[in-house]
Amino acid sequence: MKIVDKFTICSSKTCINIHSDTKVKSELIKSGFLYQYIPEVNIPLDKKDKNSKTKYLLYIKKSKKFYFKIKKQKLYLGYNFQPKKHINDLITLIDYFLEYIRQKEGIYCVHGSAISWKGKAILIIGPVSGLGKTSLAINLCSKHEYKFIGDEKILIDFNLFILGGIKQISFNKPQMSNYLEKKINLANKEKLEKYFLIEKKPAKLSLVIQPLVSKGGELEIEKWSPQKADFHFYEELSRKIRGTSRRIINFSVPLESIDSAKIAYHRSKFSKKVARNVQFYWIKGDISGILKKVNKLIKETE
C-alpha cells in the first residue's frame, strides 16, 4: 500500500494516526460535517504535539469492496473512496473507530447535551430527538448563566468528568430553528461564545436529566433508582460502539458492531459507577417548570 496522506486526528484525549492511499486530510479539514459529527475534534498540525500521541493506526485503502477490520491496535478500512463525494461517510467511519479507542481508554460518547454550574456538570440525555434536551440546555445557559459544554455528542471519562462535546447547535424542529436563529446564531464555537459562557475545563458529573418538554400540564418527576439508572445508561453507552446509530452510503449500509466482551464489561462497570454516584431524574412539563426544578436539583448538590 502506497501512503500518500499521513496525519493524526483527535477527539479530546483520544487520537488515531491515519495512513491513506488517497488524499483525504484537506477534504476533512474543509468539511463542516467534521465539526458537527466528531466531538472535540482536532487535527494537530505539529507532529510533536504531546497531546496527539497514540498507539492506534487506521489504514485507508481504496477498494471496490467495502470492508473494515480491527487487529489489535491497527484498523483497516477498504472503500471505493472519492474524497468530495464520500467525505461524510469517511468522517462517520473515523468517529466509529475513535469510539472503539475511546471505550478501550475509558472514555464514552453519549447522545445528549451538557452544561455546568460552578464546575458541576449536568448531562441531559434521551434516546430520540425532540424531547427538549437542546432547548433545556439553551435556556439554562441563556437565562440562568450556566456554562455550555456541548450538544448532540458528549464525552465522559471513567472518573465521571465531562470532557466536552460538539461545539455547535443545530435545531431539528423548524419552529424552534426559526425562532432562535432570528435572535442567535449557534453554528460554531466562536458564535456560541458570543451568547453563552463556555465551560473550558472538565466538569464533574453531578446530575443526569431525561426531560420531556411539553406544553402545559403539571410537572411530573421521577427519581430513578440506581438499578433503573444503570439499565438505561448502559443502553445509551452501548449505542455508538455497536453501530445502531450509524449507517453509510445514503444511510443504506449499516455498520457491524465493533464491541467486544472486554470493552462491554468495563462499560458495564462504568455505568454502575455513574448510577451509584450520580442522581438521575425523568422530568416532564413545560420548559419553565423544568428549568426551576433543574435549578433546584443542581443547587441541592452543593
Secondary structure, DSSP 8 states (H G I E B T S, - for coil): ----EEEEEEETTEEEEEEESS--HHHHHH-HHHHHHSTTEE--S-TT-GGG--S-EEEEEE-SS-EEEEETTEEEEEE---HHHHHHHHHHHHHHHHHHHHHHTTEEEEEEEEEEETTEEEEEE-SSTTSSHHHHHHHHHHHH--EEEEEEEEEEETTSEEEEEES----SSHHHHHHHHTT---SSHHHHHHHSEE--S-EEEEEEEEEEE-SSS--EEEE--HHHHHHHHHHHHHTTTTTTT-EETTTTEE------HHHHHHHHHHHHHHHHHSEEEEEEE-HHHHHHHHHHHHHHT-
